[in-house]
Amino acid sequence: MDLESFKIQHTNNTLEVYKKDILQFSSAWYSGFGKFHTDVFNSDKKIIYTVTKQFQFWKWRMVYHIKKDTKELSELISKNNKKTIFSIDVNEITYQIKIHFQSRLSIFKNDSKIAEFNEACTKDDFAGKVKLLLLDKNDLEIAFLMYSCLKIGEQNRSSKSIIASQKQLEPNDDPWS
């Protein structure tokens, strides 16, 4: 299995993903009228997605409304009350993100793992950054979009998770690193 490696830098309210120190995508979140929003930019600093984070109280779930070019693309929706599994349908493809213990996240495309984020990587070139491994570099845009959704509202990478216990997180059956 040949994996593509990327580096994500999280500074205050921005995320930037790099491949060999070349910016691929970035995102920045902000708060307005009681809601959190994020804009996802391509390498030319043009907005490609706008995301609004909303908690649906009566359904007790988190929803991220995703717009591309001012029209609704889809919604990233939490699938369990622990908010450790999120799912989105884009162009008849189902993407799912699972939050694991040991500061890892995995993304699945139609139930096949395509990406893994390691927020606790200690290797020298990834110190203080998030390591992203992808099976196919063409999935970078959707993987970064989903990761940006989950990070809306976090000031920096060291902020604590809402989940109180590691036991509440999803098991990582196939760790890549």
Secondary structure, DSSP 8 states (H G I E B T S, - for coil): ---EEEEEEEETTEEEEEETTEEEEEEEEEEETTEEEEEEE-TTS-EEEEEEEEEETTTTEEEEEEEETTEEEEEEEE-STTS-EEEEEETTEEEEEEEETTTEEEEEETTEEEEEEETT--SGGGTTSEEEEES-GGGHHHHHHHHHHHTTT-SSTT---S-S-GGGSB--SS---
